[in-house]
Amino acid sequence: MPRAALFTDVPSVHERLLDVRQALTEAGLSSADAALDAEVLARHVLGWDRAALVARWRDPAPPDFQERLLPLIARRLNREPVAYITGQREFWGLDFAVTPDVLIPRPETELVVEQALHYAGDHGTPETVVDVGTGSGAIAVSLATEWPTARVTATDLSAAALAVAARNARRHGVEARLRFVQADLLDHRVPLADLIVSNPPYVRDVDRQALQPEVGKHEPALALFGGPGDGLALVRRLLDTAPAYLSPGGTLIMEFGDGQEAGVLAAAQRSGWEAVRVCRDLQDIPRVAVLRR
């Protein structure tokens, strides 16, 4: 879109953002998403929090505001996720660095953290935790901040993802208690754990074309797709291999996708797991399984 078509010659931040919202809506975003994305990108450029934006809504836009905002809007018009544009996403009340090397942390994955804390309420804080397929480190770092005495090992097949996770561990001051292992799920370098947590790839390959452009075009396939058929190939491998890495009475807490509950529970039963519970997300979709041997 030509720059002249995106912005009219108006003085205030508010009026500039109205033009941005319109451009994003015309690109296919909902009006609500367009409004939110315009605000987030503007605050990123201005270095303002939301309170400052509301208070200074009618202020004249800084002289370089348009010049700095335009490249970010162009990326969003290409349906690049806002989290990759700003380089961060909030998860569990913490700010995480994100890059195209990692899956963007999602609110439903906070269920894994919630259930881990529930486990600790029943059994005490685990001494050793393993996060399989850590990506940005969202789950591992969140648990390390909650449990100052726990030792956490985070695995991922991607060295680039592990670099992002290590950056987030440093950001939140838990790097001394996190160990990162480049591995395909689990291997001999992973310690025996009281608790294993995971948000493994589980999207079906056949669903690739149906994904939103933000996901299908921009998020790493390695972190998304769980193999042919029902998308549970990696889930089944984890269910088969995890028992060798769990202490007696240990627990596995694992995320899965919409419509996969029956397949996950059947695979868990075949691998000798007992289903403690299945938790639903805010859309009432079965999302997280809590399993024990």
Sequence and secondary structure as in RCSB ss.txt:
>XXXX:A:sequence
MPRAALFTDVPSVHERLLDVRQALTEAGLSSADAALDAEVLARHVLGWDRAALVARWRDPAPPDFQERLLPLIAR
RLNREPVAYITGQREFWGLDFAVTPDVLIPRPETELVVEQALHYAGDHGTPETVVDVGTGSGAIAVSLATEWPTA
RVTATDLSAAALAVAARNARRHGVEARLRFVQADLLDHRVPLADLIVSNPPYVRDVDRQALQPEVGKHEPALALF
GGPGDGLALVRRLLDTAPAYLSPGGTLIMEFGDGQEAGVLAAAQRSGWEAVRVCRDLQDIPRVAVLRR
>XXXX:A:secstr
  HHHH  S  BHHHHHHHHHHHHHHTT  HHHHHHHHHHHHHHHHT  HHHHHHTTTSB  TTHHHHHHHHHHH
HHTT  HHHHHTEEEETTEEEE  TTS    GGGHHHHHHHHHHHHHH   SEEEEES TTTHHHHHHHHH TT 
EEEEEES HHHHHHHHHHHHHTT GGGEEEEE SS  TTS  EEEEEE    B GGGGGGS HHHHTTS HHHHB
  STTS HHHHHHHHHGGGGEEEEEEEEEE  TT HHHHHHHHHHTT EEEEEEE TTS EEEEEEE 
